Amino acid sequence: MYKLFMIMCVLVNAEVECTEYDDSTAKIYEDLANCEKDAAYRFYAMTDIFRQYETPYEKIIIGCDEADSSS
């Protein structure tokens, strides 16, 4: 079982700040392949929005972690 996560790093007051986020939908995936498929979709959707609004970012990582029983 897997869940999505995101780490987003942006420039704040001339310093890079990174924040880790859990998936807001809290969806649990049965297999890694489906989780990675959604992670790729979200990554490209997010970076397209940043590009469209000319919003700079340092790094965006969207991936999958194993979900524990409390997820």
PDB file of N, CA, C, O and CB in Angstrom:
ATOM      1  N   MET A   1       0.848  -1.173   0.000  1.00  0.00           N
ATOM      2  CA  MET A   1       0.000   0.000   0.000  1.00  0.00           C
ATOM      3  C   MET A   1       0.897   1.241   0.000  1.00  0.00           C
ATOM      4  O   MET A   1       1.923   1.291   0.679  1.00  0.00           O
ATOM      5  CB  MET A   1      -0.967  -0.005   1.226  1.00  0.00           C
ATOM      6  N   TYR A   2       0.472   2.253  -0.793  1.00  0.00           N
ATOM      7  CA  TYR A   2       1.306   3.433  -0.988  1.00  0.00           C
ATOM      8  C   TYR A   2       0.465   4.697  -0.920  1.00  0.00           C
ATOM      9  O   TYR A   2      -0.742   4.675  -1.157  1.00  0.00           O
ATOM     10  CB  TYR A   2       2.044   3.356  -2.327  1.00  0.00           C
ATOM     11  N   LYS A   3       1.129   5.800  -0.591  1.00  0.00           N
ATOM     12  CA  LYS A   3       0.476   7.108  -0.560  1.00  0.00           C
ATOM     13  C   LYS A   3       1.407   8.138  -1.195  1.00  0.00           C
ATOM     14  O   LYS A   3       2.627   7.972  -1.207  1.00  0.00           O
ATOM     15  CB  LYS A   3       0.105   7.519   0.904  1.00  0.00           C
ATOM     16  N   LEU A   4       0.806   9.206  -1.724  1.00  0.00           N
ATOM     17  CA  LEU A   4       1.564  10.276  -2.371  1.00  0.00           C
ATOM     18  C   LEU A   4       2.149  11.244  -1.346  1.00  0.00           C
ATOM     19  O   LEU A   4       1.595  11.438  -0.264  1.00  0.00           O
ATOM     20  CB  LEU A   4       0.675  11.034  -3.356  1.00  0.00           C
ATOM     21  N   PHE A   5       3.275  11.841  -1.711  1.00  0.00           N
ATOM     22  CA  PHE A   5       3.852  12.927  -0.928  1.00  0.00           C
ATOM     23  C   PHE A   5       4.426  13.949  -1.910  1.00  0.00           C
ATOM     24  O   PHE A   5       4.634  13.653  -3.086  1.00  0.00           O
ATOM     25  CB  PHE A   5       4.957  12.399   0.066  1.00  0.00           C
ATOM     26  N   MET A   6       4.675  15.152  -1.404  1.00  0.00           N
ATOM     27  CA  MET A   6       5.310  16.186  -2.219  1.00  0.00           C
ATOM     28  C   MET A   6       6.270  16.977  -1.349  1.00  0.00           C
ATOM     29  O   MET A   6       5.981  17.276  -0.190  1.00  0.00           O
ATOM     30  CB  MET A   6       4.252  17.123  -2.868  1.00  0.00           C
ATOM     31  N   ILE A   7       7.412  17.310  -1.924  1.00  0.00           N
ATOM     32  CA  ILE A   7       8.350  18.246  -1.307  1.00  0.00           C
ATOM     33  C   ILE A   7       8.503  19.391  -2.296  1.00  0.00           C
ATOM     34  O   ILE A   7       8.885  19.186  -3.447  1.00  0.00           O
ATOM     35  CB  ILE A   7       9.750  17.563  -0.965  1.00  0.00           C
ATOM     36  N   MET A   8       8.199  20.603  -1.833  1.00  0.00           N
ATOM     37  CA  MET A   8       8.300  21.766  -2.694  1.00  0.00           C
ATOM     38  C   MET A   8       9.284  22.757  -2.073  1.00  0.00           C
ATOM     39  O   MET A   8       9.167  23.127  -0.905  1.00  0.00           O
ATOM     40  CB  MET A   8       6.907  22.422  -2.910  1.00  0.00           C
ATOM     41  N   CYS A   9      10.248  23.172  -2.880  1.00  0.00           N
ATOM     42  CA  CYS A   9      11.250  24.134  -2.430  1.00  0.00           C
ATOM     43  C   CYS A   9      11.123  25.408  -3.257  1.00  0.00           C
ATOM     44  O   CYS A   9      11.180  25.374  -4.486  1.00  0.00           O
ATOM     45  CB  CYS A   9      12.686  23.541  -2.543  1.00  0.00           C
ATOM     46  N   VAL A  10      10.952  26.527  -2.568  1.00  0.00           N
ATOM     47  CA  VAL A  10      10.832  27.831  -3.217  1.00  0.00           C
ATOM     48  C   VAL A  10      11.787  28.817  -2.543  1.00  0.00           C
ATOM     49  O   VAL A  10      12.249  28.601  -1.422  1.00  0.00           O
ATOM     50  CB  VAL A  10       9.362  28.352  -3.155  1.00  0.00           C
ATOM     51  N   LEU A  11      12.060  29.879  -3.246  1.00  0.00           N
ATOM     52  CA  LEU A  11      12.937  30.924  -2.728  1.00  0.00           C
ATOM     53  C   LEU A  11      12.109  31.898  -1.894  1.00  0.00           C
ATOM     54  O   LEU A  11      11.151  32.492  -2.390  1.00  0.00           O
ATOM     55  CB  LEU A  11      13.669  31.666  -3.887  1.00  0.00           C
ATOM     56  N   VAL A  12      12.488  32.060  -0.608  1.00  0.00           N
ATOM     57  CA  VAL A  12      11.803  32.969   0.301  1.00  0.00           C
ATOM     58  C   VAL A  12      12.859  33.853   0.946  1.00  0.00           C
ATOM     59  O   VAL A  12      13.746  33.360   1.643  1.00  0.00           O
ATOM     60  CB  VAL A  12      10.969  32.191   1.382  1.00  0.00           C
ATOM     61  N   ASN A  13      12.764  35.166   0.713  1.00  0.00           N
ATOM     62  CA  ASN A  13      13.727  36.116   1.276  1.00  0.00           C
ATOM     63  C   ASN A  13      15.165  35.691   0.992  1.00  0.00           C
ATOM     64  O   ASN A  13      16.011  35.689   1.886  1.00  0.00           O
ATOM     65  CB  ASN A  13      13.514  36.253   2.785  1.00  0.00           C
ATOM     66  N   ALA A  14      15.428  35.334  -0.252  1.00  0.00           N
ATOM     67  CA  ALA A  14      16.760  34.962  -0.743  1.00  0.00           C
ATOM     68  C   ALA A  14      17.290  33.648  -0.179  1.00  0.00           C
ATOM     69  O   ALA A  14      18.477  33.353  -0.314  1.00  0.00           O
ATOM     70  CB  ALA A  14      17.729  36.050  -0.421  1.00  0.00           C
ATOM     71  N   GLU A  15      16.422  32.856   0.451  1.00  0.00           N
ATOM     72  CA  GLU A  15      16.818  31.546   0.953  1.00  0.00           C
ATOM     73  C   GLU A  15      15.829  30.495   0.453  1.00  0.00           C
ATOM     74  O   GLU A  15      14.630  30.751   0.336  1.00  0.00           O
ATOM     75  CB  GLU A  15      16.887  31.544   2.506  1.00  0.00           C
ATOM     76  N   VAL A  16      16.355  29.317   0.162  1.00  0.00           N
ATOM     77  CA  VAL A  16      15.497  28.222  -0.279  1.00  0.00           C
ATOM     78  C   VAL A  16      14.824  27.589   0.930  1.00  0.00           C
ATOM     79  O   VAL A  16      15.490  27.192   1.886  1.00  0.00           O
ATOM     80  CB  VAL A  16      16.307  27.165  -1.072  1.00  0.00           C
ATOM     81  N   GLU A  17      13.495  27.498   0.880  1.00  0.00           N
ATOM     82  CA  GLU A  17      12.713  26.852   1.931  1.00  0.00           C
ATOM     83  C   GLU A  17      11.967  25.681   1.331  1.00  0.00           C
ATOM     84  O   GLU A  17      11.269  25.825   0.327  1.00  0.00           O
ATOM     85  CB  GLU A  17      11.730  27.849   2.599  1.00  0.00           C
ATOM     86  N   CYS A  18      12.117  24.519   1.948  1.00  0.00           N
ATOM     87  CA  CYS A  18      11.444  23.309   1.482  1.00  0.00           C
ATOM     88  C   CYS A  18      10.374  22.901   2.487  1.00  0.00           C
ATOM     89  O   CYS A  18      10.588  22.950   3.698  1.00  0.00           O
ATOM     90  CB  CYS A  18      12.460  22.156   1.268  1.00  0.00           C
ATOM     91  N   THR A  19       9.225  22.501   1.965  1.00  0.00           N
ATOM     92  CA  THR A  19       8.123  22.049   2.797  1.00  0.00           C
ATOM     93  C   THR A  19       7.645  20.703   2.277  1.00  0.00           C
ATOM     94  O   THR A  19       7.512  20.509   1.069  1.00  0.00           O
ATOM     95  CB  THR A  19       6.965  23.087   2.812  1.00  0.00           C
ATOM     96  N   GLU A  20       7.388  19.775   3.190  1.00  0.00           N
ATOM     97  CA  GLU A  20       6.874  18.466   2.805  1.00  0.00           C
ATOM     98  C   GLU A  20       5.369  18.434   3.036  1.00  0.00           C
ATOM     99  O   GLU A  20       4.871  18.898   4.061  1.00  0.00           O
ATOM    100  CB  GLU A  20       7.578  17.332   3.600  1.00  0.00           C
ATOM    101  N   TYR A  21       4.656  17.878   2.063  1.00  0.00           N
ATOM    102  CA  TYR A  21       3.204  17.792   2.127  1.00  0.00           C
ATOM    103  C   TYR A  21       2.765  16.342   1.974  1.00  0.00           C
ATOM    104  O   TYR A  21       3.356  15.578   1.211  1.00  0.00           O
ATOM    105  CB  TYR A  21       2.555  18.673   1.042  1.00  0.00           C
ATOM    106  N   ASP A  22       1.716  15.975   2.712  1.00  0.00           N
ATOM    107  CA  ASP A  22       1.038  14.704   2.489  1.00  0.00           C
ATOM    108  C   ASP A  22      -0.033  14.942   1.437  1.00  0.00           C
ATOM    109  O   ASP A  22      -0.454  16.077   1.216  1.00  0.00           O
ATOM    110  CB  ASP A  22       0.423  14.131   3.819  1.00  0.00           C
ATOM    111  N   ASP A  23      -0.468  13.884   0.799  1.00  0.00           N
ATOM    112  CA  ASP A  23      -1.525  13.992  -0.197  1.00  0.00           C
ATOM    113  C   ASP A  23      -2.813  14.480   0.448  1.00  0.00           C
ATOM    114  O   ASP A  23      -3.283  13.899   1.426  1.00  0.00           O
ATOM    115  CB  ASP A  23      -1.752  12.644  -0.892  1.00  0.00           C
ATOM    116  N   SER A  24      -3.380  15.543  -0.099  1.00  0.00           N
ATOM    117  CA  SER A  24      -4.580  16.129   0.495  1.00  0.00           C
ATOM    118  C   SER A  24      -5.800  15.214   0.371  1.00  0.00           C
ATOM    119  O   SER A  24      -6.737  15.329   1.160  1.00  0.00           O
ATOM    120  CB  SER A  24      -4.876  17.466  -0.158  1.00  0.00           C
ATOM    121  N   THR A  25      -5.799  14.307  -0.611  1.00  0.00           N
ATOM    122  CA  THR A  25      -6.939  13.403  -0.755  1.00  0.00           C
ATOM    123  C   THR A  25      -6.794  12.174   0.123  1.00  0.00           C
ATOM    124  O   THR A  25      -7.752  11.423   0.308  1.00  0.00           O
ATOM    125  CB  THR A  25      -7.099  12.984  -2.206  1.00  0.00           C
ATOM    126  N   ALA A  26      -5.595  11.961   0.669  1.00  0.00           N
ATOM    127  CA  ALA A  26      -5.307  10.826   1.549  1.00  0.00           C
ATOM    128  C   ALA A  26      -5.651   9.492   0.898  1.00  0.00           C
ATOM    129  O   ALA A  26      -6.033   8.540   1.579  1.00  0.00           O
ATOM    130  CB  ALA A  26      -6.073  10.970   2.852  1.00  0.00           C
ATOM    131  N   LYS A  27      -5.513   9.429  -0.418  1.00  0.00           N
ATOM    132  CA  LYS A  27      -5.797   8.186  -1.138  1.00  0.00           C
ATOM    133  C   LYS A  27      -4.680   7.176  -0.874  1.00  0.00           C
ATOM    134  O   LYS A  27      -3.500   7.525  -0.870  1.00  0.00           O
ATOM    135  CB  LYS A  27      -5.947   8.452  -2.666  1.00  0.00           C
ATOM    136  N   ILE A  28      -5.062   5.947  -0.659  1.00  0.00           N
ATOM    137  CA  ILE A  28      -4.110   4.851  -0.479  1.00  0.00           C
ATOM    138  C   ILE A  28      -4.176   3.976  -1.727  1.00  0.00           C
ATOM    139  O   ILE A  28      -5.253   3.547  -2.141  1.00  0.00           O
ATOM    140  CB  ILE A  28      -4.422   4.015   0.826  1.00  0.00           C
ATOM    141  N   TYR A  29      -3.024   3.721  -2.315  1.00  0.00           N
ATOM    142  CA  TYR A  29      -2.927   2.924  -3.538  1.00  0.00           C
ATOM    143  C   TYR A  29      -2.541   1.494  -3.191  1.00  0.00           C
ATOM    144  O   TYR A  29      -1.692   1.254  -2.332  1.00  0.00           O
ATOM    145  CB  TYR A  29      -1.899   3.539  -4.519  1.00  0.00           C
ATOM    146  N   GLU A  30      -3.167   0.569  -3.860  1.00  0.00           N
ATOM    147  CA  GLU A  30      -2.868  -0.851  -3.641  1.00  0.00           C
ATOM    148  C   GLU A  30      -1.485  -1.225  -4.165  1.00  0.00           C
ATOM    149  O   GLU A  30      -0.795  -2.065  -3.588  1.00  0.00           O
ATOM    150  CB  GLU A  30      -3.928  -1.724  -4.311  1.00  0.00           C
ATOM    151  N   ASP A  31      -1.088  -0.583  -5.280  1.00  0.00           N
ATOM    152  CA  ASP A  31       0.205  -0.943  -5.872  1.00  0.00           C
ATOM    153  C   ASP A  31       1.000   0.307  -6.246  1.00  0.00           C
ATOM    154  O   ASP A  31       0.437   1.377  -6.480  1.00  0.00           O
ATOM    155  CB  ASP A  31       0.001  -1.833  -7.115  1.00  0.00           C
ATOM    156  N   LEU A  32       2.299   0.145  -6.294  1.00  0.00           N
ATOM    157  CA  LEU A  32       3.215   1.253  -6.558  1.00  0.00           C
ATOM    158  C   LEU A  32       3.014   1.846  -7.943  1.00  0.00           C
ATOM    159  O   LEU A  32       3.126   3.061  -8.106  1.00  0.00           O
ATOM    160  CB  LEU A  32       4.648   0.791  -6.406  1.00  0.00           C
ATOM    161  N   ALA A  33       2.720   1.025  -8.946  1.00  0.00           N
ATOM    162  CA  ALA A  33       2.566   1.515 -10.318  1.00  0.00           C
ATOM    163  C   ALA A  33       1.467   2.570 -10.427  1.00  0.00           C
ATOM    164  O   ALA A  33       1.666   3.595 -11.079  1.00  0.00           O
ATOM    165  CB  ALA A  33       2.261   0.355 -11.258  1.00  0.00           C
ATOM    166  N   ASN A  34       0.314   2.339  -9.803  1.00  0.00           N
ATOM    167  CA  ASN A  34      -0.777   3.319  -9.868  1.00  0.00           C
ATOM    168  C   ASN A  34      -0.437   4.583  -9.094  1.00  0.00           C
ATOM    169  O   ASN A  34      -0.799   5.683  -9.512  1.00  0.00           O
ATOM    170  CB  ASN A  34      -2.072   2.713  -9.326  1.00  0.00           C
ATOM    171  N   CYS A  35       0.247   4.440  -7.982  1.00  0.00           N
ATOM    172  CA  CYS A  35       0.675   5.602  -7.207  1.00  0.00           C
ATOM    173  C   CYS A  35       1.647   6.456  -8.028  1.00  0.00           C
ATOM    174  O   CYS A  35       1.509   7.678  -8.092  1.00  0.00           O
ATOM    175  CB  CYS A  35       1.334   5.157  -5.879  1.00  0.00           C
ATOM    176  N   GLU A  36       2.614   5.809  -8.646  1.00  0.00           N
ATOM    177  CA  GLU A  36       3.592   6.542  -9.461  1.00  0.00           C
ATOM    178  C   GLU A  36       2.946   7.200 -10.673  1.00  0.00           C
ATOM    179  O   GLU A  36       3.384   8.267 -11.102  1.00  0.00           O
ATOM    180  CB  GLU A  36       4.702   5.605  -9.919  1.00  0.00           C
ATOM    181  N   LYS A  37       1.924   6.586 -11.222  1.00  0.00           N
ATOM    182  CA  LYS A  37       1.192   7.186 -12.346  1.00  0.00           C
ATOM    183  C   LYS A  37       0.545   8.505 -11.912  1.00  0.00           C
ATOM    184  O   LYS A  37       0.655   9.512 -12.612  1.00  0.00           O
ATOM    185  CB  LYS A  37       0.111   6.204 -12.883  1.00  0.00           C
ATOM    186  N   ASP A  38      -0.128   8.497 -10.757  1.00  0.00           N
ATOM    187  CA  ASP A  38      -0.735   9.725 -10.234  1.00  0.00           C
ATOM    188  C   ASP A  38       0.321  10.745  -9.830  1.00  0.00           C
ATOM    189  O   ASP A  38       0.115  11.947 -10.001  1.00  0.00           O
ATOM    190  CB  ASP A  38      -1.629   9.405  -9.039  1.00  0.00           C
ATOM    191  N   ALA A  39       1.442  10.287  -9.300  1.00  0.00           N
ATOM    192  CA  ALA A  39       2.523  11.202  -8.918  1.00  0.00           C
ATOM    193  C   ALA A  39       3.047  11.940 -10.152  1.00  0.00           C
ATOM    194  O   ALA A  39       3.265  13.151 -10.101  1.00  0.00           O
ATOM    195  CB  ALA A  39       3.677  10.428  -8.219  1.00  0.00           C
ATOM    196  N   ALA A  40       3.246  11.230 -11.245  1.00  0.00           N
ATOM    197  CA  ALA A  40       3.720  11.862 -12.484  1.00  0.00           C
ATOM    198  C   ALA A  40       2.699  12.867 -12.999  1.00  0.00           C
ATOM    199  O   ALA A  40       3.066  13.972 -13.399  1.00  0.00           O
ATOM    200  CB  ALA A  40       4.004  10.799 -13.564  1.00  0.00           C
ATOM    201  N   TYR A  41       1.429  12.499 -12.993  1.00  0.00           N
ATOM    202  CA  TYR A  41       0.370  13.409 -13.447  1.00  0.00           C
ATOM    203  C   TYR A  41       0.369  14.685 -12.610  1.00  0.00           C
ATOM    204  O   TYR A  41       0.298  15.784 -13.159  1.00  0.00           O
ATOM    205  CB  TYR A  41      -1.013  12.720 -13.370  1.00  0.00           C
ATOM    206  N   ARG A  42       0.446  14.548 -11.305  1.00  0.00           N
ATOM    207  CA  ARG A  42       0.431  15.719 -10.420  1.00  0.00           C
ATOM    208  C   ARG A  42       1.679  16.581 -10.596  1.00  0.00           C
ATOM    209  O   ARG A  42       1.601  17.808 -10.542  1.00  0.00           O
ATOM    210  CB  ARG A  42       0.312  15.276  -8.962  1.00  0.00           C
ATOM    211  N   PHE A  43       2.827  15.939 -10.806  1.00  0.00           N
ATOM    212  CA  PHE A  43       4.061  16.699 -11.012  1.00  0.00           C
ATOM    213  C   PHE A  43       3.935  17.587 -12.245  1.00  0.00           C
ATOM    214  O   PHE A  43       4.216  18.783 -12.177  1.00  0.00           O
ATOM    215  CB  PHE A  43       5.269  15.750 -11.157  1.00  0.00           C
ATOM    216  N   TYR A  44       3.516  17.013 -13.369  1.00  0.00           N
ATOM    217  CA  TYR A  44       3.422  17.801 -14.602  1.00  0.00           C
ATOM    218  C   TYR A  44       2.313  18.836 -14.522  1.00  0.00           C
ATOM    219  O   TYR A  44       2.458  19.929 -15.070  1.00  0.00           O
ATOM    220  CB  TYR A  44       3.188  16.887 -15.798  1.00  0.00           C
ATOM    221  N   ALA A  45       1.215  18.523 -13.857  1.00  0.00           N
ATOM    222  CA  ALA A  45       0.145  19.506 -13.677  1.00  0.00           C
ATOM    223  C   ALA A  45       0.636  20.681 -12.837  1.00  0.00           C
ATOM    224  O   ALA A  45       0.368  21.838 -13.161  1.00  0.00           O
ATOM    225  CB  ALA A  45      -1.087  18.853 -13.016  1.00  0.00           C
ATOM    226  N   MET A  46       1.350  20.383 -11.764  1.00  0.00           N
ATOM    227  CA  MET A  46       1.867  21.428 -10.874  1.00  0.00           C
ATOM    228  C   MET A  46       2.893  22.304 -11.591  1.00  0.00           C
ATOM    229  O   MET A  46       2.810  23.531 -11.530  1.00  0.00           O
ATOM    230  CB  MET A  46       2.496  20.800  -9.619  1.00  0.00           C
ATOM    231  N   THR A  47       3.855  21.686 -12.266  1.00  0.00           N
ATOM    232  CA  THR A  47       4.888  22.483 -12.942  1.00  0.00           C
ATOM    233  C   THR A  47       4.308  23.276 -14.105  1.00  0.00           C
ATOM    234  O   THR A  47       4.801  24.362 -14.409  1.00  0.00           O
ATOM    235  CB  THR A  47       6.016  21.578 -13.443  1.00  0.00           C
ATOM    236  N   ASP A  48       3.270  22.757 -14.765  1.00  0.00           N
ATOM    237  CA  ASP A  48       2.606  23.525 -15.828  1.00  0.00           C
ATOM    238  C   ASP A  48       1.975  24.791 -15.269  1.00  0.00           C
ATOM    239  O   ASP A  48       2.057  25.851 -15.889  1.00  0.00           O
ATOM    240  CB  ASP A  48       1.536  22.670 -16.528  1.00  0.00           C
ATOM    241  N   ILE A  49       1.344  24.690 -14.100  1.00  0.00           N
ATOM    242  CA  ILE A  49       0.734  25.869 -13.470  1.00  0.00           C
ATOM    243  C   ILE A  49       1.809  26.881 -13.076  1.00  0.00           C
ATOM    244  O   ILE A  49       1.640  28.079 -13.300  1.00  0.00           O
ATOM    245  CB  ILE A  49      -0.092  25.457 -12.228  1.00  0.00           C
ATOM    246  N   PHE A  50       2.900  26.414 -12.497  1.00  0.00           N
ATOM    247  CA  PHE A  50       3.995  27.312 -12.134  1.00  0.00           C
ATOM    248  C   PHE A  50       4.535  28.024 -13.372  1.00  0.00           C
ATOM    249  O   PHE A  50       4.815  29.222 -13.340  1.00  0.00           O
ATOM    250  CB  PHE A  50       5.123  26.534 -11.429  1.00  0.00           C
ATOM    251  N   ARG A  51       4.677  27.275 -14.453  1.00  0.00           N
ATOM    252  CA  ARG A  51       5.199  27.861 -15.693  1.00  0.00           C
ATOM    253  C   ARG A  51       4.196  28.864 -16.276  1.00  0.00           C
ATOM    254  O   ARG A  51       4.586  29.942 -16.725  1.00  0.00           O
ATOM    255  CB  ARG A  51       5.513  26.750 -16.729  1.00  0.00           C
ATOM    256  N   GLN A  52       2.913  28.510 -16.270  1.00  0.00           N
ATOM    257  CA  GLN A  52       1.865  29.376 -16.810  1.00  0.00           C
ATOM    258  C   GLN A  52       1.827  30.728 -16.092  1.00  0.00           C
ATOM    259  O   GLN A  52       1.645  31.768 -16.724  1.00  0.00           O
ATOM    260  CB  GLN A  52       0.502  28.687 -16.699  1.00  0.00           C
ATOM    261  N   TYR A  53       1.997  30.705 -14.783  1.00  0.00           N
ATOM    262  CA  TYR A  53       1.960  31.941 -13.998  1.00  0.00           C
ATOM    263  C   TYR A  53       3.344  32.520 -13.733  1.00  0.00           C
ATOM    264  O   TYR A  53       3.501  33.450 -12.942  1.00  0.00           O
ATOM    265  CB  TYR A  53       1.264  31.691 -12.685  1.00  0.00           C
ATOM    266  N   GLU A  54       4.344  31.957 -14.406  1.00  0.00           N
ATOM    267  CA  GLU A  54       5.727  32.420 -14.289  1.00  0.00           C
ATOM    268  C   GLU A  54       6.165  32.507 -12.826  1.00  0.00           C
ATOM    269  O   GLU A  54       6.780  33.487 -12.404  1.00  0.00           O
ATOM    270  CB  GLU A  54       5.886  33.785 -14.965  1.00  0.00           C
ATOM    271  N   THR A  55       5.844  31.483 -12.079  1.00  0.00           N
ATOM    272  CA  THR A  55       6.192  31.396 -10.663  1.00  0.00           C
ATOM    273  C   THR A  55       7.463  30.566 -10.520  1.00  0.00           C
ATOM    274  O   THR A  55       7.477  29.393 -10.892  1.00  0.00           O
ATOM    275  CB  THR A  55       5.025  30.775  -9.832  1.00  0.00           C
ATOM    276  N   PRO A  56       8.520  31.154  -9.992  1.00  0.00           N
ATOM    277  CA  PRO A  56       9.761  30.392  -9.857  1.00  0.00           C
ATOM    278  C   PRO A  56       9.692  29.385  -8.712  1.00  0.00           C
ATOM    279  O   PRO A  56       9.029  29.609  -7.700  1.00  0.00           O
ATOM    280  CB  PRO A  56      10.933  31.339  -9.640  1.00  0.00           C
ATOM    281  N   TYR A  57      10.382  28.290  -8.898  1.00  0.00           N
ATOM    282  CA  TYR A  57      10.521  27.302  -7.830  1.00  0.00           C
ATOM    283  C   TYR A  57      11.906  26.683  -7.950  1.00  0.00           C
ATOM    284  O   TYR A  57      12.487  26.628  -9.034  1.00  0.00           O
ATOM    285  CB  TYR A  57       9.397  26.204  -7.906  1.00  0.00           C
ATOM    286  N   GLU A  58      12.409  26.231  -6.847  1.00  0.00           N
ATOM    287  CA  GLU A  58      13.742  25.635  -6.810  1.00  0.00           C
ATOM    288  C   GLU A  58      13.675  24.139  -7.117  1.00  0.00           C
ATOM    289  O   GLU A  58      14.471  23.616  -7.898  1.00  0.00           O
ATOM    290  CB  GLU A  58      14.396  25.868  -5.436  1.00  0.00           C
ATOM    291  N   LYS A  59      12.704  23.454  -6.484  1.00  0.00           N
ATOM    292  CA  LYS A  59      12.598  22.013  -6.677  1.00  0.00           C
ATOM    293  C   LYS A  59      11.208  21.547  -6.265  1.00  0.00           C
ATOM    294  O   LYS A  59      10.645  22.031  -5.283  1.00  0.00           O
ATOM    295  CB  LYS A  59      13.687  21.265  -5.872  1.00  0.00           C
ATOM    296  N   ILE A  60      10.656  20.592  -7.034  1.00  0.00           N
ATOM    297  CA  ILE A  60       9.399  19.941  -6.672  1.00  0.00           C
ATOM    298  C   ILE A  60       9.617  18.445  -6.832  1.00  0.00           C
ATOM    299  O   ILE A  60      10.019  17.971  -7.894  1.00  0.00           O
ATOM    300  CB  ILE A  60       8.192  20.451  -7.559  1.00  0.00           C
ATOM    301  N   ILE A  61       9.347  17.715  -5.768  1.00  0.00           N
ATOM    302  CA  ILE A  61       9.445  16.253  -5.800  1.00  0.00           C
ATOM    303  C   ILE A  61       8.080  15.712  -5.401  1.00  0.00           C
ATOM    304  O   ILE A  61       7.565  16.025  -4.327  1.00  0.00           O
ATOM    305  CB  ILE A  61      10.588  15.713  -4.841  1.00  0.00           C
ATOM    306  N   ILE A  62       7.504  14.903  -6.269  1.00  0.00           N
ATOM    307  CA  ILE A  62       6.241  14.235  -5.960  1.00  0.00           C
ATOM    308  C   ILE A  62       6.480  12.746  -6.167  1.00  0.00           C
ATOM    309  O   ILE A  62       6.920  12.320  -7.234  1.00  0.00           O
ATOM    310  CB  ILE A  62       5.045  14.770  -6.862  1.00  0.00           C
ATOM    311  N   GLY A  63       6.187  11.970  -5.146  1.00  0.00           N
ATOM    312  CA  GLY A  63       6.460  10.539  -5.239  1.00  0.00           C
ATOM    313  C   GLY A  63       5.563   9.740  -4.330  1.00  0.00           C
ATOM    314  O   GLY A  63       4.544  10.230  -3.843  1.00  0.00           O
ATOM    315  N   CYS A  64       5.953   8.507  -4.108  1.00  0.00           N
ATOM    316  CA  CYS A  64       5.151   7.576  -3.330  1.00  0.00           C
ATOM    317  C   CYS A  64       5.960   7.008  -2.167  1.00  0.00           C
ATOM    318  O   CYS A  64       7.135   6.671  -2.307  1.00  0.00           O
ATOM    319  CB  CYS A  64       4.631   6.443  -4.222  1.00  0.00           C
ATOM    320  N   ASP A  65       5.300   6.914  -1.023  1.00  0.00           N
ATOM    321  CA  ASP A  65       5.873   6.287   0.173  1.00  0.00           C
ATOM    322  C   ASP A  65       4.989   5.109   0.550  1.00  0.00           C
ATOM    323  O   ASP A  65       3.803   5.070   0.219  1.00  0.00           O
ATOM    324  CB  ASP A  65       5.994   7.309   1.366  1.00  0.00           C
ATOM    325  N   GLU A  66       5.584   4.157   1.243  1.00  0.00           N
ATOM    326  CA  GLU A  66       4.757   3.083   1.774  1.00  0.00           C
ATOM    327  C   GLU A  66       3.822   3.646   2.832  1.00  0.00           C
ATOM    328  O   GLU A  66       4.227   4.444   3.678  1.00  0.00           O
ATOM    329  CB  GLU A  66       5.629   1.946   2.360  1.00  0.00           C
ATOM    330  N   ALA A  67       2.583   3.224   2.773  1.00  0.00           N
ATOM    331  CA  ALA A  67       1.587   3.677   3.746  1.00  0.00           C
ATOM    332  C   ALA A  67       1.571   2.715   4.919  1.00  0.00           C
ATOM    333  O   ALA A  67       1.523   1.498   4.739  1.00  0.00           O
ATOM    334  CB  ALA A  67       0.175   3.783   3.102  1.00  0.00           C
ATOM    335  N   ASP A  68       1.612   3.271   6.118  1.00  0.00           N
ATOM    336  CA  ASP A  68       1.526   2.404   7.285  1.00  0.00           C
ATOM    337  C   ASP A  68       0.073   2.248   7.705  1.00  0.00           C
ATOM    338  O   ASP A  68      -0.812   2.828   7.076  1.00  0.00           O
ATOM    339  CB  ASP A  68       2.370   2.964   8.448  1.00  0.00           C
ATOM    340  N   SER A  69      -0.180   1.509   8.712  1.00  0.00           N
ATOM    341  CA  SER A  69      -1.551   1.213   9.134  1.00  0.00           C
ATOM    342  C   SER A  69      -2.311   2.439   9.636  1.00  0.00           C
ATOM    343  O   SER A  69      -3.541   2.432   9.677  1.00  0.00           O
ATOM    344  CB  SER A  69      -1.532   0.167  10.212  1.00  0.00           C
ATOM    345  N   SER A  70      -1.578   3.497  10.020  1.00  0.00           N
ATOM    346  CA  SER A  70      -2.254   4.702  10.522  1.00  0.00           C
ATOM    347  C   SER A  70      -2.528   5.710   9.414  1.00  0.00           C
ATOM    348  O   SER A  70      -3.104   6.766   9.676  1.00  0.00           O
ATOM    349  CB  SER A  70      -1.417   5.357  11.611  1.00  0.00           C
ATOM    350  N   SER A  71      -2.128   5.407   8.180  1.00  0.00           N
ATOM    351  CA  SER A  71      -2.332   6.354   7.061  1.00  0.00           C
ATOM    352  C   SER A  71      -3.770   6.396   6.622  1.00  0.00           C
ATOM    353  O   SER A  71      -4.112   7.135   5.699  1.00  0.00           O
ATOM    354  CB  SER A  71      -1.454   5.983   5.875  1.00  0.00           C
TER     355      SER A  71
END
